[in-house]
Amino acid sequence: MVAGQRRSEILVIEDDDQVRDAIRALLESEGYSVLAASNGKDALERLNRIHPPALILLDLLMPVMSGQEFLAELIKEDAINFSKIPIVVITGASGDKWIESIKPFTAVSLRKPVDVDALLGIVAQYVSV
């Protein structure tokens, strides 16, 4: 990496420790730099301390602050100019109402269990190693 050049980071927001750790390990094994948060509130606090990530992977159903609430806060404050950051929703939520409600604010939606090749393909579209 050239001096002064920052590496693109991916923020994974997922409340399930095993899923979060698996996604992080997968992406890191592919050479990506990954930050993780266990809920939307934790993610907002991290976003206030870091450069905006190149990509956000977001679960919808989480305690403390859900994915929908996280998106609402980003929209309200636009603190990190979120409209320039692609957001990929990864959810186990049943029914299309969840996905439809956030579709205007997200790039792609994936259902759990996530197909690894599909996830890596989507990440590669938005972030270079």
N, CA and C atoms as a LAMMPS dump frame, in Angstrom:
ITEM: TIMESTEP
0
ITEM: NUMBER OF ATOMS
387
ITEM: BOX BOUNDS ff ff ff
-5.0000000000000000e+02 5.0000000000000000e+02
-5.0000000000000000e+02 5.0000000000000000e+02
-5.0000000000000000e+02 5.0000000000000000e+02
ITEM: ATOMS id mol type element x y z
1 1 1 N 0.846 -1.173 0
2 1 2 C 0 0 0
3 1 3 C 0.89 1.234 0
4 2 1 N 0.539 2.214 -0.775
5 2 2 C 1.29 3.447 -0.872
6 2 3 C 1.07 4.266 0.389
7 3 1 N 2.125 4.941 0.868
8 3 2 C 2.01 5.763 2.067
9 3 3 C 0.894 6.785 1.891
10 4 1 N 0.074 6.936 2.918
11 4 2 C -1.019 7.888 2.873
12 4 3 C -2.293 7.337 2.251
13 5 1 N -2.184 6.21 1.593
14 5 2 C -3.364 5.604 0.975
15 5 3 C -4.036 4.71 2.006
16 6 1 N -5.33 4.875 2.197
17 6 2 C -5.997 4.022 3.174
18 6 3 C -6.659 2.856 2.46
19 7 1 N -6.657 1.757 3.133
20 7 2 C -7.25 0.548 2.584
21 7 3 C -8.765 0.614 2.722
22 8 1 N -9.474 0.134 1.729
23 8 2 C -10.936 0.098 1.797
24 8 3 C -11.365 -0.918 2.84
25 9 1 N -12.3 -0.515 3.671
26 9 2 C -12.772 -1.399 4.723
27 9 3 C -14.238 -1.748 4.508
28 10 1 N -14.596 -2.897 5.033
29 10 2 C -15.976 -3.37 4.995
30 10 3 C -16.468 -3.413 6.434
31 11 1 N -17.629 -2.835 6.688
32 11 2 C -18.235 -2.886 8.011
33 11 3 C -19.324 -3.949 7.997
34 12 1 N -19.171 -4.961 8.849
35 12 2 C -20.153 -6.04 8.984
36 12 3 C -20.958 -5.776 10.249
37 13 1 N -22.273 -5.619 10.097
38 13 2 C -23.16 -5.367 11.237
39 13 3 C -24.079 -6.576 11.373
40 14 1 N -23.819 -7.39 12.386
41 14 2 C -24.509 -8.677 12.561
42 14 3 C -24.496 -9.03 14.036
43 15 1 N -25.666 -9.36 14.603
44 15 2 C -25.744 -9.668 16.023
45 15 3 C -25.323 -11.09 16.368
46 16 1 N -25.422 -12.018 15.456
47 16 2 C -25.044 -13.407 15.711
48 16 3 C -23.523 -13.531 15.63
49 17 1 N -22.904 -13.827 16.774
50 17 2 C -21.439 -13.902 16.84
51 17 3 C -20.859 -14.863 15.813
52 18 1 N -21.476 -16.035 15.674
53 18 2 C -20.946 -17.038 14.751
54 18 3 C -21.031 -16.568 13.304
55 19 1 N -22.148 -15.976 12.936
56 19 2 C -22.314 -15.483 11.565
57 19 3 C -21.342 -14.334 11.31
58 20 1 N -21.277 -13.391 12.256
59 20 2 C -20.377 -12.242 12.117
60 20 3 C -18.93 -12.703 11.979
61 21 1 N -18.516 -13.631 12.844
62 21 2 C -17.139 -14.129 12.796
63 21 3 C -16.859 -14.892 11.508
64 22 1 N -17.842 -15.653 11.031
65 22 2 C -17.659 -16.413 9.784
66 22 3 C -17.518 -15.475 8.587
67 23 1 N -18.353 -14.442 8.527
68 23 2 C -18.258 -13.477 7.425
69 23 3 C -16.93 -12.737 7.492
70 24 1 N -16.56 -12.338 8.688
71 24 2 C -15.283 -11.628 8.858
72 24 3 C -14.116 -12.51 8.415
73 25 1 N -14.092 -13.761 8.867
74 25 2 C -13.004 -14.68 8.507
75 25 3 C -12.963 -14.914 6.999
76 26 1 N -14.124 -15.093 6.389
77 26 2 C -14.194 -15.302 4.943
78 26 3 C -13.61 -14.111 4.199
79 27 1 N -14.063 -12.918 4.551
80 27 2 C -13.603 -11.72 3.847
81 27 3 C -12.12 -11.45 4.093
82 28 1 N -11.673 -11.651 5.323
83 28 2 C -10.249 -11.449 5.614
84 28 3 C -9.388 -12.463 4.875
85 29 1 N -9.891 -13.686 4.71
86 29 2 C -9.126 -14.703 3.976
87 29 3 C -8.987 -14.337 2.499
88 30 1 N -9.877 -13.465 2.019
89 30 2 C -9.82 -12.991 0.635
90 30 3 C -9.026 -11.69 0.513
91 31 1 N -8.493 -11.219 1.648
92 31 2 C -7.649 -10.027 1.631
93 31 3 C -8.34 -8.722 1.968
94 32 1 N -9.609 -8.781 2.359
95 32 2 C -10.335 -7.56 2.699
96 32 3 C -10.064 -7.157 4.146
97 33 1 N -10.142 -5.875 4.418
98 33 2 C -10.044 -5.343 5.768
99 33 3 C -11.467 -5.218 6.307
100 34 1 N -11.722 -5.811 7.467
101 34 2 C -13.092 -5.903 7.983
102 34 3 C -13.189 -5.326 9.389
103 35 1 N -14.213 -4.518 9.599
104 35 2 C -14.599 -4.05 10.921
105 35 3 C -15.935 -4.706 11.227
106 36 1 N -16.228 -4.916 12.506
107 36 2 C -17.478 -5.589 12.851
108 36 3 C -18.191 -4.862 13.98
109 37 1 N -19.516 -4.947 13.949
110 37 2 C -20.365 -4.39 14.994
111 37 3 C -21.493 -5.378 15.252
112 38 1 N -21.946 -5.432 16.511
113 38 2 C -22.957 -6.42 16.882
114 38 3 C -24.391 -5.909 16.769
115 39 1 N -24.565 -4.618 16.509
116 39 2 C -25.902 -4.053 16.313
117 39 3 C -25.763 -2.666 15.693
118 40 1 N -26.878 -2.075 15.346
119 40 2 C -26.851 -0.776 14.69
120 40 3 C -26.258 0.33 15.539
121 41 1 N -26.531 0.304 16.84
122 41 2 C -25.993 1.334 17.745
123 41 3 C -24.476 1.258 17.792
124 42 1 N -23.963 0.057 17.952
125 42 2 C -22.514 -0.159 17.958
126 42 3 C -21.908 0.309 16.633
127 43 1 N -22.584 0.026 15.54
128 43 2 C -22.088 0.424 14.217
129 43 3 C -22.038 1.941 14.074
130 44 1 N -23.082 2.635 14.528
131 44 2 C -23.086 4.101 14.45
132 44 3 C -21.943 4.695 15.26
133 45 1 N -21.689 4.129 16.438
134 45 2 C -20.579 4.616 17.264
135 45 3 C -19.248 4.407 16.549
136 46 1 N -19.075 3.267 15.903
137 46 2 C -17.841 3.002 15.153
138 46 3 C -17.708 3.95 13.965
139 47 1 N -18.809 4.191 13.271
140 47 2 C -18.772 5.069 12.099
141 47 3 C -18.355 6.489 12.46
142 48 1 N -18.642 6.898 13.687
143 48 2 C -18.234 8.23 14.135
144 48 3 C -16.74 8.315 14.422
145 49 1 N -16.068 7.163 14.513
146 49 2 C -14.637 7.142 14.847
147 49 3 C -13.74 6.75 13.683
148 50 1 N -14.302 6.349 12.559
149 50 2 C -13.484 5.851 11.447
150 50 3 C -13.811 6.587 10.153
151 51 1 N -12.969 6.376 9.148
152 51 2 C -13.302 6.846 7.806
153 51 3 C -14.499 6.031 7.33
154 52 1 N -15.328 6.603 6.482
155 52 2 C -16.455 5.817 5.966
156 52 3 C -15.96 4.546 5.273
157 53 1 N -16.599 3.424 5.551
158 53 2 C -16.186 2.177 4.898
159 53 3 C -16.556 2.182 3.418
160 54 1 N -15.942 1.28 2.688
161 54 2 C -16.244 1.146 1.26
162 54 3 C -17.564 0.412 1.051
163 55 1 N -17.969 -0.391 2.051
164 55 2 C -19.162 -1.227 1.939
165 55 3 C -19.67 -1.55 3.333
166 56 1 N -20.992 -1.649 3.479
167 56 2 C -21.606 -2.091 4.729
168 56 3 C -22.42 -3.344 4.441
169 57 1 N -22.176 -4.399 5.234
170 57 2 C -22.995 -5.614 5.207
171 57 3 C -23.878 -5.546 6.447
172 58 1 N -25.18 -5.527 6.265
173 58 2 C -26.112 -5.204 7.339
174 58 3 C -27.167 -6.276 7.548
175 59 1 N -27.237 -6.781 8.784
176 59 2 C -28.34 -7.653 9.183
177 59 3 C -29.527 -6.752 9.523
178 60 1 N -30.733 -7.258 9.395
179 60 2 C -31.909 -6.442 9.707
180 60 3 C -32.414 -6.644 11.123
181 61 1 N -32.556 -7.905 11.541
182 61 2 C -33.15 -8.2 12.839
183 61 3 C -32.065 -8.34 13.892
184 62 1 N -31.896 -7.282 14.695
185 62 2 C -30.871 -7.268 15.741
186 62 3 C -31.442 -6.593 16.98
187 63 1 N -30.93 -6.972 18.16
188 63 2 C -31.346 -6.276 19.379
189 63 3 C -30.674 -4.898 19.462
190 64 1 N -31.08 -4.11 20.4
191 64 2 C -30.559 -2.77 20.684
192 64 3 C -30.952 -1.784 19.581
193 65 1 N -30.462 -1.993 18.353
194 65 2 C -30.852 -1.168 17.21
195 65 3 C -30.852 -2.048 15.975
196 66 1 N -32.018 -2.189 15.364
197 66 2 C -32.165 -3.056 14.189
198 66 3 C -31.521 -2.432 12.959
199 67 1 N -31.458 -3.211 11.907
200 67 2 C -30.939 -2.704 10.645
201 67 3 C -31.779 -1.563 10.101
202 68 1 N -33.101 -1.655 10.258
203 68 2 C -33.984 -0.582 9.8
204 68 3 C -33.733 0.698 10.584
205 69 1 N -33.576 0.563 11.9
206 69 2 C -33.307 1.735 12.74
207 69 3 C -31.945 2.34 12.408
208 70 1 N -30.972 1.486 12.136
209 70 2 C -29.643 1.95 11.734
210 70 3 C -29.746 2.78 10.454
211 71 1 N -30.454 2.26 9.457
212 71 2 C -30.633 2.995 8.203
213 71 3 C -31.348 4.323 8.436
214 72 1 N -32.361 4.316 9.298
215 72 2 C -33.099 5.548 9.59
216 72 3 C -32.178 6.602 10.195
217 73 1 N -31.288 6.186 11.086
218 73 2 C -30.334 7.125 11.682
219 73 3 C -29.364 7.666 10.638
220 74 1 N -28.887 6.811 9.759
221 74 2 C -27.987 7.274 8.698
222 74 3 C -28.684 8.303 7.815
223 75 1 N -29.923 8.031 7.491
224 75 2 C -30.683 8.943 6.638
225 75 3 C -30.908 10.273 7.358
226 76 1 N -31.282 10.181 8.621
227 76 2 C -31.595 11.376 9.405
228 76 3 C -30.374 12.284 9.556
229 77 1 N -29.26 11.695 9.911
230 77 2 C -28.075 12.491 10.19
231 77 3 C -27.17 12.653 8.984
232 78 1 N -27.232 11.708 8.082
233 78 2 C -26.34 11.692 6.926
234 78 3 C -24.921 12.046 7.348
235 79 1 N -24.553 11.57 8.537
236 79 2 C -23.263 11.913 9.131
237 79 3 C -22.08 11.462 8.292
238 80 1 N -22.234 10.368 7.577
239 80 2 C -21.102 9.87 6.789
240 80 3 C -21.418 9.9 5.305
241 81 1 N -22.409 10.706 4.94
242 81 2 C -22.833 10.772 3.547
243 81 3 C -23.107 9.357 3.037
244 82 1 N -23.995 8.665 3.756
245 82 2 C -24.248 7.246 3.529
246 82 3 C -24.663 6.921 2.109
247 83 1 N -25.238 7.876 1.423
248 83 2 C -25.722 7.58 0.077
249 83 3 C -24.602 7.159 -0.863
250 84 1 N -23.365 7.441 -0.485
251 84 2 C -22.227 7.042 -1.308
252 84 3 C -21.656 5.685 -0.903
253 85 1 N -22.186 5.105 0.161
254 85 2 C -21.694 3.813 0.647
255 85 3 C -22.708 2.734 0.286
256 86 1 N -22.31 1.755 -0.517
257 86 2 C -23.245 0.671 -0.817
258 86 3 C -23.541 -0.155 0.439
259 87 1 N -24.796 -0.504 0.608
260 87 2 C -25.219 -1.311 1.751
261 87 3 C -25.83 -2.596 1.218
262 88 1 N -25.278 -3.716 1.673
263 88 2 C -25.78 -5.032 1.301
264 88 3 C -26.475 -5.617 2.525
265 89 1 N -27.754 -5.898 2.39
266 89 2 C -28.519 -6.485 3.484
267 89 3 C -28.374 -7.995 3.424
268 90 1 N -28.046 -8.571 4.578
269 90 2 C -27.972 -10.026 4.721
270 90 3 C -28.93 -10.366 5.851
271 91 1 N -30.024 -11.046 5.528
272 91 2 C -31.037 -11.253 6.553
273 91 3 C -31.67 -12.636 6.497
274 92 1 N -32.107 -13.054 7.65
275 92 2 C -32.881 -14.278 7.765
276 92 3 C -34.352 -13.95 7.961
277 93 1 N -34.693 -12.66 7.877
278 93 2 C -36.081 -12.228 8.07
279 93 3 C -36.979 -12.881 7.03
280 94 1 N -38.11 -13.365 7.496
281 94 2 C -39.046 -13.973 6.554
282 94 3 C -39.999 -12.905 6.035
283 95 1 N -40.454 -13.11 4.842
284 95 2 C -41.378 -12.154 4.236
285 95 3 C -40.643 -11.047 3.51
286 96 1 N -41.261 -10.584 2.464
287 96 2 C -40.634 -9.563 1.639
288 96 3 C -40.846 -8.146 2.158
289 97 1 N -41.713 -7.959 3.164
290 97 2 C -41.973 -6.599 3.644
291 97 3 C -40.714 -5.966 4.211
292 98 1 N -39.867 -6.753 4.867
293 98 2 C -38.616 -6.217 5.416
294 98 3 C -37.727 -5.695 4.299
295 99 1 N -37.561 -6.516 3.293
296 99 2 C -36.683 -6.163 2.18
297 99 3 C -37.251 -4.972 1.411
298 100 1 N -38.534 -4.998 1.136
299 100 2 C -39.156 -3.907 0.375
300 100 3 C -39.052 -2.575 1.104
301 101 1 N -39.146 -2.598 2.436
302 101 2 C -39.131 -1.348 3.197
303 101 3 C -37.787 -0.629 3.136
304 102 1 N -36.72 -1.365 2.897
305 102 2 C -35.395 -0.74 2.886
306 102 3 C -34.755 -0.735 1.503
307 103 1 N -35.435 -1.297 0.537
308 103 2 C -34.878 -1.427 -0.815
309 103 3 C -34.329 -0.118 -1.387
310 104 1 N -35.008 1.016 -1.204
311 104 2 C -34.48 2.257 -1.786
312 104 3 C -33.117 2.678 -1.221
313 105 1 N -32.742 2.129 -0.07
314 105 2 C -31.515 2.562 0.596
315 105 3 C -30.391 1.537 0.527
316 106 1 N -30.629 0.428 -0.15
317 106 2 C -29.632 -0.638 -0.191
318 106 3 C -29.277 -1.007 -1.624
319 107 1 N -28.082 -1.573 -1.77
320 107 2 C -27.612 -1.978 -3.095
321 107 3 C -28.143 -3.357 -3.467
322 108 1 N -28.053 -4.287 -2.522
323 108 2 C -28.387 -5.688 -2.776
324 108 3 C -28.918 -6.3 -1.486
325 109 1 N -29.763 -7.311 -1.604
326 109 2 C -30.232 -8.07 -0.449
327 109 3 C -29.928 -9.54 -0.657
328 110 1 N -29.416 -10.174 0.389
329 110 2 C -29.137 -11.61 0.377
330 110 3 C -29.877 -12.258 1.533
331 111 1 N -30.358 -13.466 1.316
332 111 2 C -31.033 -14.222 2.372
333 111 3 C -30.043 -15.177 3.041
334 112 1 N -30.238 -15.343 4.352
335 112 2 C -29.46 -16.336 5.086
336 112 3 C -30.125 -17.691 4.886
337 113 1 N -29.391 -18.774 4.825
338 113 2 C -27.926 -18.815 4.825
339 113 3 C -27.376 -18.257 3.511
340 114 1 N -26.306 -17.514 3.63
341 114 2 C -25.727 -16.812 2.487
342 114 3 C -24.874 -17.749 1.647
343 115 1 N -25.043 -17.654 0.346
344 115 2 C -24.18 -18.372 -0.59
345 115 3 C -22.842 -17.637 -0.622
346 116 1 N -21.778 -18.329 -0.248
347 116 2 C -20.451 -17.725 -0.13
348 116 3 C -19.995 -17.105 -1.445
349 117 1 N -20.165 -17.82 -2.538
350 117 2 C -19.733 -17.294 -3.836
351 117 3 C -20.515 -16.041 -4.219
352 118 1 N -21.804 -16.025 -3.927
353 118 2 C -22.62 -14.843 -4.223
354 118 3 C -22.146 -13.651 -3.396
355 119 1 N -21.881 -13.883 -2.111
356 119 2 C -21.403 -12.812 -1.238
357 119 3 C -20.069 -12.263 -1.731
358 120 1 N -19.135 -13.15 -2.03
359 120 2 C -17.82 -12.702 -2.501
360 120 3 C -17.931 -11.951 -3.828
361 121 1 N -18.813 -12.401 -4.694
362 121 2 C -19.012 -11.716 -5.968
363 121 3 C -19.547 -10.308 -5.781
364 122 1 N -20.495 -10.161 -4.868
365 122 2 C -21.067 -8.842 -4.593
366 122 3 C -20.029 -7.931 -3.957
367 123 1 N -19.302 -8.447 -2.979
368 123 2 C -18.264 -7.644 -2.322
369 123 3 C -17.235 -7.172 -3.344
370 124 1 N -16.831 -8.058 -4.239
371 124 2 C -15.821 -7.711 -5.253
372 124 3 C -16.308 -6.607 -6.192
373 125 1 N -17.617 -6.493 -6.369
374 125 2 C -18.164 -5.424 -7.215
375 125 3 C -17.943 -4.046 -6.604
376 126 1 N -17.879 -3.985 -5.279
377 126 2 C -17.825 -2.704 -4.585
378 126 3 C -16.487 -2.377 -3.931
379 127 1 N -15.688 -3.398 -3.627
380 127 2 C -14.455 -3.171 -2.877
381 127 3 C -13.306 -3.891 -3.554
382 128 1 N -12.202 -3.188 -3.722
383 128 2 C -11.01 -3.854 -4.246
384 128 3 C -10.102 -4.205 -3.079
385 129 1 N -9.372 -5.291 -3.229
386 129 2 C -8.489 -5.768 -2.161
387 129 3 C -7.242 -4.918 -2.146
